[in-house]
């Protein structure tokens, strides 16, 4: 694996192209790599990140409301 190399990942029946952004040798038997989607596919990884992000925002909003109420 080399930085800049284009790879195709397969997940079930889905395929998508990615570019390798960085590569790091963690130990003699392990390499980690960062990838960038060249063909963004909705829900390619099987995770709805937008729903997760909405929940995080709700949690932050709720916390901010509680904090502001305790100041008064």
C-alpha positions in Angstrom: 0.0 0.0 0.0 1.3 3.4 -0.9 -0.1 6.9 -0.3 -2.0 8.1 -3.4 -2.8 4.6 -4.5 -6.4 4.0 -5.6 -8.2 0.9 -4.2 -11.6 -0.6 -4.5 -13.4 -1.9 -1.4 -16.2 -4.4 -1.5 -18.8 -4.6 1.2 -21.6 -7.1 0.4 -22.8 -6.2 -3.1 -21.5 -2.6 -2.8 -18.2 -1.4 -4.3 -16.5 2.0 -3.9 -13.2 3.5 -4.9 -10.9 5.0 -2.3 -7.5 6.8 -2.3 -5.0 5.9 0.3 -4.2 9.1 2.3 -1.6 7.8 4.7 0.0 4.5 5.7 1.6 3.7 9.0 3.5 0.5 10.0 2.3 -0.2 13.6 4.3 -3.3 14.1 5.9 -6.0 11.9 2.6 -7.6 11.2 0.2 -4.6 11.3 -0.3 -1.7 8.9 -2.9 1.0 9.3 -4.1 3.2 6.5 -6.3 6.2 6.1 -8.6 6.3 3.1 -10.6 8.9 1.3 -13.8 8.1 -0.6 -13.6 9.0 -4.3 -17.2 7.8 -4.9 -19.2 8.6 -1.8 -21.9 6.0 -1.4 -24.7 6.5 1.1 -24.5 4.0 3.9 -21.6 2.1 2.4 -20.3 1.0 5.8 -23.7 0.0 7.1 -23.8 2.9 9.6 -26.1 5.9 9.2 -23.7 8.6 10.4 -26.2 11.4 9.9 -28.5 9.8 12.5 -25.6 9.4 14.9 -24.6 13.0 14.4 -28.2 14.1 15.0 -28.2 12.2 18.3 -24.9 13.7 19.3 -26.2 17.2 18.6 -29.4 16.5 20.7 -27.2 15.4 23.6 -25.1 18.5 23.4 -28.2 20.7 23.1 -29.7 19.0 26.1 -26.5 19.4 28.2 -26.3 23.1 27.3 -29.9 23.6 28.3 -29.3 21.9 31.7 -26.2 23.9 32.3 -27.9 27.2 31.5 -30.8 26.3 33.8 -28.5 25.6 36.8 -26.9 29.1 36.4 -30.2 30.9 37.1 
